[in-house]
């Protein structure tokens, strides 16, 4: 199972994330950027774009 989350921007961007990164957030369909900011993989993207909220959905 892979994860994809779209950024709340004017232009929608898709970013692929491994299961291990969002493993602790699988129980929720919406997560705050503060939770992802601690992850080194997403730190650059979220800090640069200054995302306020990130939503993700699963796909097989």
Phi and psi restraints in degrees (range 20) as a CNS / XPLOR table:
assign (resid 1 and name C) (resid 2 and name N)
       (resid 2 and name CA) (resid 2 and name C) 1.0 -109.1 20.0 2
assign (resid 2 and name N) (resid 2 and name CA)
       (resid 2 and name C) (resid 3 and name N) 1.0 161.8 20.0 2
assign (resid 2 and name C) (resid 3 and name N)
       (resid 3 and name CA) (resid 3 and name C) 1.0 -119.0 20.0 2
assign (resid 3 and name N) (resid 3 and name CA)
       (resid 3 and name C) (resid 4 and name N) 1.0 144.1 20.0 2
assign (resid 3 and name C) (resid 4 and name N)
       (resid 4 and name CA) (resid 4 and name C) 1.0 -135.6 20.0 2
assign (resid 4 and name N) (resid 4 and name CA)
       (resid 4 and name C) (resid 5 and name N) 1.0 134.3 20.0 2
assign (resid 4 and name C) (resid 5 and name N)
       (resid 5 and name CA) (resid 5 and name C) 1.0 -129.1 20.0 2
assign (resid 5 and name N) (resid 5 and name CA)
       (resid 5 and name C) (resid 6 and name N) 1.0 140.8 20.0 2
assign (resid 5 and name C) (resid 6 and name N)
       (resid 6 and name CA) (resid 6 and name C) 1.0 -104.6 20.0 2
assign (resid 6 and name N) (resid 6 and name CA)
       (resid 6 and name C) (resid 7 and name N) 1.0 140.2 20.0 2
assign (resid 6 and name C) (resid 7 and name N)
       (resid 7 and name CA) (resid 7 and name C) 1.0 -84.0 20.0 2
assign (resid 7 and name N) (resid 7 and name CA)
       (resid 7 and name C) (resid 8 and name N) 1.0 141.3 20.0 2
assign (resid 7 and name C) (resid 8 and name N)
       (resid 8 and name CA) (resid 8 and name C) 1.0 -78.5 20.0 2
assign (resid 8 and name N) (resid 8 and name CA)
       (resid 8 and name C) (resid 9 and name N) 1.0 72.5 20.0 2
assign (resid 8 and name C) (resid 9 and name N)
       (resid 9 and name CA) (resid 9 and name C) 1.0 -122.4 20.0 2
assign (resid 9 and name N) (resid 9 and name CA)
       (resid 9 and name C) (resid 10 and name N) 1.0 173.8 20.0 2
assign (resid 9 and name C) (resid 10 and name N)
       (resid 10 and name CA) (resid 10 and name C) 1.0 -62.4 20.0 2
assign (resid 10 and name N) (resid 10 and name CA)
       (resid 10 and name C) (resid 11 and name N) 1.0 -40.8 20.0 2
assign (resid 10 and name C) (resid 11 and name N)
       (resid 11 and name CA) (resid 11 and name C) 1.0 -104.4 20.0 2
assign (resid 11 and name N) (resid 11 and name CA)
       (resid 11 and name C) (resid 12 and name N) 1.0 124.2 20.0 2
assign (resid 11 and name C) (resid 12 and name N)
       (resid 12 and name CA) (resid 12 and name C) 1.0 -75.2 20.0 2
assign (resid 12 and name N) (resid 12 and name CA)
       (resid 12 and name C) (resid 13 and name N) 1.0 129.0 20.0 2
assign (resid 12 and name C) (resid 13 and name N)
       (resid 13 and name CA) (resid 13 and name C) 1.0 -121.6 20.0 2
assign (resid 13 and name N) (resid 13 and name CA)
       (resid 13 and name C) (resid 14 and name N) 1.0 140.2 20.0 2
assign (resid 13 and name C) (resid 14 and name N)
       (resid 14 and name CA) (resid 14 and name C) 1.0 -104.4 20.0 2
assign (resid 14 and name N) (resid 14 and name CA)
       (resid 14 and name C) (resid 15 and name N) 1.0 134.2 20.0 2
assign (resid 14 and name C) (resid 15 and name N)
       (resid 15 and name CA) (resid 15 and name C) 1.0 -129.6 20.0 2
assign (resid 15 and name N) (resid 15 and name CA)
       (resid 15 and name C) (resid 16 and name N) 1.0 127.2 20.0 2
assign (resid 15 and name C) (resid 16 and name N)
       (resid 16 and name CA) (resid 16 and name C) 1.0 -84.3 20.0 2
assign (resid 16 and name N) (resid 16 and name CA)
       (resid 16 and name C) (resid 17 and name N) 1.0 133.7 20.0 2
assign (resid 16 and name C) (resid 17 and name N)
       (resid 17 and name CA) (resid 17 and name C) 1.0 -128.6 20.0 2
assign (resid 17 and name N) (resid 17 and name CA)
       (resid 17 and name C) (resid 18 and name N) 1.0 145.4 20.0 2
assign (resid 17 and name C) (resid 18 and name N)
       (resid 18 and name CA) (resid 18 and name C) 1.0 -76.5 20.0 2
assign (resid 18 and name N) (resid 18 and name CA)
       (resid 18 and name C) (resid 19 and name N) 1.0 161.3 20.0 2
assign (resid 18 and name C) (resid 19 and name N)
       (resid 19 and name CA) (resid 19 and name C) 1.0 -64.3 20.0 2
assign (resid 19 and name N) (resid 19 and name CA)
       (resid 19 and name C) (resid 20 and name N) 1.0 -33.8 20.0 2
assign (resid 19 and name C) (resid 20 and name N)
       (resid 20 and name CA) (resid 20 and name C) 1.0 -65.7 20.0 2
assign (resid 20 and name N) (resid 20 and name CA)
       (resid 20 and name C) (resid 21 and name N) 1.0 -29.6 20.0 2
assign (resid 20 and name C) (resid 21 and name N)
       (resid 21 and name CA) (resid 21 and name C) 1.0 -71.8 20.0 2
assign (resid 21 and name N) (resid 21 and name CA)
       (resid 21 and name C) (resid 22 and name N) 1.0 -42.8 20.0 2
assign (resid 21 and name C) (resid 22 and name N)
       (resid 22 and name CA) (resid 22 and name C) 1.0 -102.7 20.0 2
assign (resid 22 and name N) (resid 22 and name CA)
       (resid 22 and name C) (resid 23 and name N) 1.0 14.8 20.0 2
assign (resid 22 and name C) (resid 23 and name N)
       (resid 23 and name CA) (resid 23 and name C) 1.0 -59.5 20.0 2
assign (resid 23 and name N) (resid 23 and name CA)
       (resid 23 and name C) (resid 24 and name N) 1.0 -36.7 20.0 2
assign (resid 23 and name C) (resid 24 and name N)
       (resid 24 and name CA) (resid 24 and name C) 1.0 -79.1 20.0 2
assign (resid 24 and name N) (resid 24 and name CA)
       (resid 24 and name C) (resid 25 and name N) 1.0 -8.0 20.0 2
assign (resid 24 and name C) (resid 25 and name N)
       (resid 25 and name CA) (resid 25 and name C) 1.0 -115.0 20.0 2
assign (resid 25 and name N) (resid 25 and name CA)
       (resid 25 and name C) (resid 26 and name N) 1.0 13.6 20.0 2
assign (resid 25 and name C) (resid 26 and name N)
       (resid 26 and name CA) (resid 26 and name C) 1.0 -68.9 20.0 2
assign (resid 26 and name N) (resid 26 and name CA)
       (resid 26 and name C) (resid 27 and name N) 1.0 -20.5 20.0 2
assign (resid 26 and name C) (resid 27 and name N)
       (resid 27 and name CA) (resid 27 and name C) 1.0 -78.5 20.0 2
assign (resid 27 and name N) (resid 27 and name CA)
       (resid 27 and name C) (resid 28 and name N) 1.0 -11.6 20.0 2
assign (resid 27 and name C) (resid 28 and name N)
       (resid 28 and name CA) (resid 28 and name C) 1.0 -119.9 20.0 2
assign (resid 28 and name N) (resid 28 and name CA)
       (resid 28 and name C) (resid 29 and name N) 1.0 144.9 20.0 2
assign (resid 28 and name C) (resid 29 and name N)
       (resid 29 and name CA) (resid 29 and name C) 1.0 -89.5 20.0 2
assign (resid 29 and name N) (resid 29 and name CA)
       (resid 29 and name C) (resid 30 and name N) 1.0 -11.0 20.0 2
assign (resid 29 and name C) (resid 30 and name N)
       (resid 30 and name CA) (resid 30 and name C) 1.0 -139.1 20.0 2
assign (resid 30 and name N) (resid 30 and name CA)
       (resid 30 and name C) (resid 31 and name N) 1.0 133.7 20.0 2
assign (resid 30 and name C) (resid 31 and name N)
       (resid 31 and name CA) (resid 31 and name C) 1.0 -132.1 20.0 2
assign (resid 31 and name N) (resid 31 and name CA)
       (resid 31 and name C) (resid 32 and name N) 1.0 146.4 20.0 2
assign (resid 31 and name C) (resid 32 and name N)
       (resid 32 and name CA) (resid 32 and name C) 1.0 -77.9 20.0 2
assign (resid 32 and name N) (resid 32 and name CA)
       (resid 32 and name C) (resid 33 and name N) 1.0 150.6 20.0 2
assign (resid 32 and name C) (resid 33 and name N)
       (resid 33 and name CA) (resid 33 and name C) 1.0 -62.2 20.0 2
assign (resid 33 and name N) (resid 33 and name CA)
       (resid 33 and name C) (resid 34 and name N) 1.0 -24.5 20.0 2
assign (resid 33 and name C) (resid 34 and name N)
       (resid 34 and name CA) (resid 34 and name C) 1.0 -62.4 20.0 2
assign (resid 34 and name N) (resid 34 and name CA)
       (resid 34 and name C) (resid 35 and name N) 1.0 -32.6 20.0 2
assign (resid 34 and name C) (resid 35 and name N)
       (resid 35 and name CA) (resid 35 and name C) 1.0 -71.4 20.0 2
assign (resid 35 and name N) (resid 35 and name CA)
       (resid 35 and name C) (resid 36 and name N) 1.0 -35.5 20.0 2
assign (resid 35 and name C) (resid 36 and name N)
       (resid 36 and name CA) (resid 36 and name C) 1.0 -82.1 20.0 2
assign (resid 36 and name N) (resid 36 and name CA)
       (resid 36 and name C) (resid 37 and name N) 1.0 -23.1 20.0 2
assign (resid 36 and name C) (resid 37 and name N)
       (resid 37 and name CA) (resid 37 and name C) 1.0 -62.3 20.0 2
assign (resid 37 and name N) (resid 37 and name CA)
       (resid 37 and name C) (resid 38 and name N) 1.0 -26.4 20.0 2
assign (resid 37 and name C) (resid 38 and name N)
       (resid 38 and name CA) (resid 38 and name C) 1.0 -72.3 20.0 2
assign (resid 38 and name N) (resid 38 and name CA)
       (resid 38 and name C) (resid 39 and name N) 1.0 -19.3 20.0 2
assign (resid 38 and name C) (resid 39 and name N)
       (resid 39 and name CA) (resid 39 and name C) 1.0 -80.4 20.0 2
assign (resid 39 and name N) (resid 39 and name CA)
       (resid 39 and name C) (resid 40 and name N) 1.0 130.5 20.0 2
assign (resid 39 and name C) (resid 40 and name N)
       (resid 40 and name CA) (resid 40 and name C) 1.0 -64.2 20.0 2
assign (resid 40 and name N) (resid 40 and name CA)
       (resid 40 and name C) (resid 41 and name N) 1.0 -29.1 20.0 2
assign (resid 40 and name C) (resid 41 and name N)
       (resid 41 and name CA) (resid 41 and name C) 1.0 -68.6 20.0 2
assign (resid 41 and name N) (resid 41 and name CA)
       (resid 41 and name C) (resid 42 and name N) 1.0 -35.9 20.0 2
assign (resid 41 and name C) (resid 42 and name N)
       (resid 42 and name CA) (resid 42 and name C) 1.0 -100.5 20.0 2
assign (resid 42 and name N) (resid 42 and name CA)
       (resid 42 and name C) (resid 43 and name N) 1.0 -6.9 20.0 2
assign (resid 42 and name C) (resid 43 and name N)
       (resid 43 and name CA) (resid 43 and name C) 1.0 -60.1 20.0 2
assign (resid 43 and name N) (resid 43 and name CA)
       (resid 43 and name C) (resid 44 and name N) 1.0 -44.1 20.0 2
assign (resid 43 and name C) (resid 44 and name N)
       (resid 44 and name CA) (resid 44 and name C) 1.0 -67.0 20.0 2
assign (resid 44 and name N) (resid 44 and name CA)
       (resid 44 and name C) (resid 45 and name N) 1.0 -44.6 20.0 2
assign (resid 44 and name C) (resid 45 and name N)
       (resid 45 and name CA) (resid 45 and name C) 1.0 -65.2 20.0 2
assign (resid 45 and name N) (resid 45 and name CA)
       (resid 45 and name C) (resid 46 and name N) 1.0 -48.4 20.0 2
assign (resid 45 and name C) (resid 46 and name N)
       (resid 46 and name CA) (resid 46 and name C) 1.0 -70.9 20.0 2
assign (resid 46 and name N) (resid 46 and name CA)
       (resid 46 and name C) (resid 47 and name N) 1.0 -38.2 20.0 2
assign (resid 46 and name C) (resid 47 and name N)
       (resid 47 and name CA) (resid 47 and name C) 1.0 -71.3 20.0 2
assign (resid 47 and name N) (resid 47 and name CA)
       (resid 47 and name C) (resid 48 and name N) 1.0 -34.9 20.0 2
assign (resid 47 and name C) (resid 48 and name N)
       (resid 48 and name CA) (resid 48 and name C) 1.0 -72.4 20.0 2
assign (resid 48 and name N) (resid 48 and name CA)
       (resid 48 and name C) (resid 49 and name N) 1.0 -40.4 20.0 2
assign (resid 48 and name C) (resid 49 and name N)
       (resid 49 and name CA) (resid 49 and name C) 1.0 -88.7 20.0 2
assign (resid 49 and name N) (resid 49 and name CA)
       (resid 49 and name C) (resid 50 and name N) 1.0 -13.4 20.0 2
assign (resid 49 and name C) (resid 50 and name N)
       (resid 50 and name CA) (resid 50 and name C) 1.0 53.3 20.0 2
assign (resid 50 and name N) (resid 50 and name CA)
       (resid 50 and name C) (resid 51 and name N) 1.0 54.6 20.0 2
assign (resid 50 and name C) (resid 51 and name N)
       (resid 51 and name CA) (resid 51 and name C) 1.0 -71.9 20.0 2
assign (resid 51 and name N) (resid 51 and name CA)
       (resid 51 and name C) (resid 52 and name N) 1.0 137.8 20.0 2
assign (resid 51 and name C) (resid 52 and name N)
       (resid 52 and name CA) (resid 52 and name C) 1.0 -92.1 20.0 2
assign (resid 52 and name N) (resid 52 and name CA)
       (resid 52 and name C) (resid 53 and name N) 1.0 -34.2 20.0 2
assign (resid 52 and name C) (resid 53 and name N)
       (resid 53 and name CA) (resid 53 and name C) 1.0 -149.0 20.0 2
assign (resid 53 and name N) (resid 53 and name CA)
       (resid 53 and name C) (resid 54 and name N) 1.0 140.2 20.0 2
assign (resid 53 and name C) (resid 54 and name N)
       (resid 54 and name CA) (resid 54 and name C) 1.0 -126.2 20.0 2
assign (resid 54 and name N) (resid 54 and name CA)
       (resid 54 and name C) (resid 55 and name N) 1.0 132.6 20.0 2
assign (resid 54 and name C) (resid 55 and name N)
       (resid 55 and name CA) (resid 55 and name C) 1.0 -115.6 20.0 2
assign (resid 55 and name N) (resid 55 and name CA)
       (resid 55 and name C) (resid 56 and name N) 1.0 148.4 20.0 2
assign (resid 55 and name C) (resid 56 and name N)
       (resid 56 and name CA) (resid 56 and name C) 1.0 -138.5 20.0 2
assign (resid 56 and name N) (resid 56 and name CA)
       (resid 56 and name C) (resid 57 and name N) 1.0 154.9 20.0 2
assign (resid 56 and name C) (resid 57 and name N)
       (resid 57 and name CA) (resid 57 and name C) 1.0 -135.7 20.0 2
assign (resid 57 and name N) (resid 57 and name CA)
       (resid 57 and name C) (resid 58 and name N) 1.0 153.9 20.0 2
assign (resid 57 and name C) (resid 58 and name N)
       (resid 58 and name CA) (resid 58 and name C) 1.0 -96.0 20.0 2
assign (resid 58 and name N) (resid 58 and name CA)
       (resid 58 and name C) (resid 59 and name N) 1.0 153.7 20.0 2
assign (resid 58 and name C) (resid 59 and name N)
       (resid 59 and name CA) (resid 59 and name C) 1.0 -148.8 20.0 2
assign (resid 59 and name N) (resid 59 and name CA)
       (resid 59 and name C) (resid 60 and name N) 1.0 154.2 20.0 2
